[in-house]
Amino acid sequence: MSSHAIRDTARKPVTLTALQEMHRASIPISMLTCYDASFAEAMDAAGVDCILVGDSLGMVVQGHASTLPVSLQEMVYHTQCVARRCAAAWLMADLPFGSYGESIAQAVHSASELMKAGAKMVKIEGGGWTAPVVRALTERGIPVCAHLGLTPQSVHALGGFRVQGRTRQQAALLVEQTRELHEAGAAMIVLELMPTEIAQQVQQAVPGIITIGIGAGHLTSGQVLVMHDMLGVTSGKMPKFVRNFMAGADSIQAAFKLYAGSVRDRSFPDPALHGYELAAAAPPPLPAK
């Protein structure tokens, strides 16, 4: 990849309205994590719909064992870096651990710092207690993406990086929490590491919310991967739902383009490689409100 990726100057900026239209039209949405300006420019030029400045930087950039050590100041810095070269993609940023759970005032301050750094949407993890936070942010004009299933900021409470929603009770809770978050104003939700059937139930029960899957099967509105994983440079055992898009690509930008195209034509993810199943019979989909 050259120091300056070739921009698609004809590409219109992706807006939340455009993403909602894609969702309604069943056009899959591509998303990748990013942490610096050069990779942001390459993703943008490759046609990736959404770029997420993820607190996963704590693991893949800083070398920590989890996302917990990442600070708000670090998230602001990396968001500023990405925003400088993100011309068209919808730019999101994670609110890191400890930056939004103390009070509504703390959450508004933290989210405002990320928005001033260049984010167009913030992402928060968890359900239940987070609904009032989502409501407070959206009432103040800050778009919110929720995150359920495996929530890395709660890794110790969950007993590690484990598949979620594998029982009827867990599945019903995920559906109910999604409904609460959407009613509070969340426009999008990341569903991580759960059976395909549960992600499908969430989407059927709350059809108005954009669902972005990571290890959640092929029936969501779109997909997200950690950049280092899809480039095949993550150390340790790779999750089975990840595909190395550098294999067969002649450049990093070509790998990004292949990923965006594979999400769009639904050749990624491969349903046969997902493999997460319910431990008991799945509950019937709840009716949409």
N, C-alpha and C positions, 0 to 999 in steps of 0.2 A: 504494500500500500504506500503510495506517495505521501509526502507530508501534507499535500492539499488534495483531498478527494474531489472528483469532478461532481459539481452540484447539478441537480436537475432544476434549472432555473424556472421551468414551466410549472413546477409542482406547486399547487396551492397549499397554504398552511392548513394543517388539520385542526379542526375545531371540535369542541364537545358536541355541537350540533351535528357535525359530519360523522362523528363516531356513532352517535345515536341513530342516524340514518342508516349507517352500515349495519348496525345491530338489527334494526327493523327489517332490512332487506336481506338478512342472513348472509352478509358479506364478511368473512372472517377478518378479524383485526390482529395485526402483528405488533408485538411489543418486545423490546429487549432492554436489559439493564445497561447502563453506561455511566462512566465516572470521570471522563475527561473530554476535552474539546475535539481532539483528532478523531477519536472513535465516534463521537457524536456526529461529526461532519460526514463520516463514511456511512453511518447508518441512515442519516437523512438522505444522502444521495442515492442510497440503495432502495429507498421507498418504504422503510420501516414506518408504520403508522404512529406508534407511540414509543417514547423513550422514557425509561424509569431510572432516575438516580436512586438506586436502592441502597438501603443500609447494609446490604450484602457486601458492600465495599469493606466492611469490617473484616470479612473472611477472605475475600479474593484479592483485595488490595493491601490491607493492613496485616493480614496473617493471623487474626484472632480465631479462636475456636467457635465463636458465635457472633451475632450482630450486636450484642449487648453493650460493648464498650464504645460504640460509635456515638459521638456527641452531636448536638445540634449545630455547633460551629463548623464541624467537619462536613455535615450535610449541606450547610449553606455554601461552603467553599466549593464542593464538588458540583453543586447545582449551578453556581456561577460559571464554572469552567464549561460545563455541558451547554448551558444556555447561550454562550458566545458563538457556538457553531451549529446550533440546532435551529435551522431556518424554517422548517415546515412541519416536522413531527410534533405531536402533542407531547408536551414535557411534563412529567410527574416527578414528585420527590417524596421519599419516605420521611415521616416524622419518626425520629429515632426513639429508642427506649428511654423512658424517663422524661420525655419532653411534652407530654400531653395528658398524663394521668393524675397530676396533682390537683388541677383546677381547670375550669373553663377558661379563666384568664390566661393561665399558662399555655393552654392549647391554642388559643387565639394568637398569642404572642409568637409561639413557635411556628405556627402555620404562616403567619404574616411574614416572618423572616424568610421562609422558603419561597413565598410568592414574590417578595422583593428581590430575591436572588435570581428569579427568572422562571420558577415553576408556574404552571397553569393549573395544577391540581396537586393536592397532597394525599398521601395514603396513610391510613392508620390501621393497626391490627386489633383484632378481637371484636367480640359482640357483647350484647347486654349493656354493660356500663358505658360502652363507647357511643351508644345512640344519642345521648344528650350532647356529646362532643361534636358529633356529625351535624346535629341540628344547629348548634351554636356557630359552627364554621360556615355552613351553607347559608345561614341567615345573614352572614356578614360578607357574602359574595365570594367565598372560597370553595371551589369545587372539591369534592371528597371522593376518593376511592377507598372502599373498605377492604378488609382482608380477613378471610375465615379459612378454617381447615387447619393445616399446619401453620401456625403463626410463630415464626422463628424467635420473636422477642419473648415468647412464653415457653421456650424450649425446655427449661428445667421443670416447669409445672406439667408439661406434657410427657415428661419422661424420655425426652430425646426427639430426634427427627423421625417421627413415626407417622404412618398413614392414619388419617382421621376419618370419622364418620362411618365406621365399619359396623355399627350396631343400629338397630331401629331407633333407639333413644338418641344417639348421637346425630343420626341423620335428621330426625325431626327437629332437634335443636338448631342445626345448621340452617334448615329452611326457615324456622321462626326468626332466628337472628338476622337472616338476610332480609326478611320482610320488615323487621323493625328498623334496620339500617337504611333501607330504601325509603321507608316512610319518613325517616328523619332527614332525608335529603341526599343520601349517597347515590351518585349517578352510575357508579361502576364498582365492581367487587372482584378481587382476586381470590380464586378458589384453589387452594394448594394441597396437593397430596391427599386425594380422596377418591373413592370409587366413582367410576363414570356415571353410574346410576344416580348417585347423590348429586353430582353436579347438574345432571339433567333435571332432577326433581327441583333443585333450587331455581333453575332457569324457568321451568314450567310454572312454579308457584309464584314467582316474581318476574313476570315477563318484561317488565319495564326497565330492569337493571341490566347493564352490560356486564357479562361475566367473562373474566379472563382466567384461563386455566393454566396451571403449572403442575403437571402430574395429576390432572383431574379429568383426563380423557379428551375426546374429540368433539364433544357436544356443546361446548361453551361458545360464547360469542367470539372469542379470540384466544391467543396463546401468548405466554411470556416465558422466556428463558433467561437465565443468568448468562451474560455475554461470554464469560470465561468457559462455562460449560459447553456452549454450542460451538466454541472455537477449539475445544478439546485440550485446553491448557490447565484445567483444574486438577490439582493433585488429589490422590485418593480415589476411592471407588465412585464411579459416575452413576447417578440415578438411572434406572432402566428406561425412564421416559425421555431421557436426553438423547439427541442425535448430534453427532459431530459434523457440522456443516462445512468444516474446512476440508474434510475428506473429498477429494475430487474438485475442489475449488482452487483457482490459481491466485487468489488474493483474498485478503480479509473482507474487502468490500464485496467481492463476488460471493463470499459465504453469507454475508448479511442479505444480499439480494436473493440468494437461493432460499434462505430462511423465510424471508417475507413472501416469496412466491409459493413456497411449500405450505405455509399457513393459509395463504389465499386460495390455493387450489385444493386444500384439505388433504394433501398427501402427508402432512405432519399435523398432529401426531398420528402414529400408526396404532389403530385400535388393538391390534394383536399384541403390541408390546406394552400396553398399559398394565393390564393384569391385576388391578386392585379390585377386590370383590367384597361384598357385604358378608359379615359373619352370620347374619340372620336375614330372613326375608325383608326386603325393603318396604318401608311404609308407602302407601299410595300417595301420589302427588297431591299436595294441598291445593284447593281451588284458589285461583288468583282473585285478589280483591279489586 
